[in-house]
Amino acid sequence: MIVFFALLPAYFLSIFYRSFLSVIAGPVMTDLAIGPRELGLLGSAWFFAFALSQFPIGWALDRLGPRRTVTAAMAIGTVGAFLFANANGAVAGILAMALIGIGCSPIFMASLFLFARTAEASRFAFLTSVFIGLGSLGNIVGAAPLAIAAAHYGWRPSMLVMAGCFLVATALAGLLIHDPPRAESASGKAEGLIAGLASILKLRPLWLLAPITLTGYAILATARGLWVAPFMIDVHGLDAVTAGHAATAMALTMVVGAFIYGGLEKAMRRTKPLVFWGTVATAAAFALLAAAGASSAIVATALFALIGAIGFTYAILMAHARLFFPAHLIGRGMTAVNFLFISGAALAQSGSGWFIAGQRAAGLDAATTFAHLHWAFAGLLLASAAIYAFTPERPKA
């Protein structure tokens, strides 16, 4: 419970900051004088900084402990949060988002580290799913509530409030986190950053996990965090607040999906079938969105909600990967996997921005442009699921 009290507010903000841009994309692009390509870079800056921080964060969790790791990084993130609220151009906005990404980078990993070190292994996936489900309420705040606040008070004052919350969460984490005893390798020697990464790279099942780790969460985060509201505005002509309701629907089903996947894993004691079939079903839903999403706003909203519910396999996929790490590499191992999750999202957000800008430059309308994007998402998910099918379900005895 201390882990929840200490880190859940911070994780709530981490989820918020990876998904909020979609609903205030219009005023942000206007104020900062940027287009879709730059918006993609703005969103990806958070993910790139977050991803690149994972390797030193993993070492710091194992060697320095979560308390110092989290509070130092979140102090940097607090600076970035205030900078973003006052950004006056693309460069300042990208820098601010990168600093926020650094600040958010240890939060979830520190939680998993503490669960792995202090709870029974059989409870890891369930605790992770509950933590993600509760933290994903930040996804909801970053949807319709943010759109309404931005419409009434402006996006800058709204983001200043969130920056203040980041400062409070930083202080709370520093006061409540307690470091567990340090674990050593089987040889009794502490492995450094490079040696630990080398040990992780020798774990062959992780190579089969890599494609789905790169694409599964990335595509979901890109759809929710960057393009759901622009899709509803450009294709169906909704205003920003109404489009924010569609983002809220997807955010709500992601919360529900996290709890459902956690409950199913607890009942079945298996992760691989859930991840595999959940990914295949998500690919099918994206294909339906590509084919029928332009038919009506209600159909599109329902499909986005369905994608949110069945696509959020993040927690149980992390639990599957965790099975292959020895105790002394838990921090570095899980952050290495999280690097794939987040770097995939960075590439998807940046790449999708370039993709949409290219489609528009070619003269395609919004409906066709987004249909092509959603077909691409479906294909990537199916390909990664096919590779994941060969991953062993558990380590060899």
Secondary structure, 3 states (H helix, E strand, C coil): CHHHHHHHHHHHHHHHHCCHHHHHHHHHHHHHCCCHHHHHHHHHHHHHHHHHHHHHHHHHHHHCCHHHHHHHHHHHHHHHHHHHHCCCCHHHHHHHHHHHHHHHCCHHHHHHHHHHHHCCHHHHHHHHHHHHHHHCHHHHHCCHHHHHHHHHHCHHHHHHHHHHHHHHHHHHHHHHCCCCCCCCCCCCCCCCHHHHHHHHHCCCHHHHHHHHHHHHHHHHHHHHHHHHHHHHHHHHCCCHHHHHHHHHHHHHHHHHHHHHHHHHHHHHCCCHHHHHHHHHHHHHHHHHHHHHCCCCHHHHHHHHHHHHHHHCCHHHHHHHHHCCCCHHHHHHHHHHHHHHHHHHHHHHHHHHHHHHHHHHHCCCCHHHHHHHHHHHHHHHHHHHHHHHCCCCCCCCC
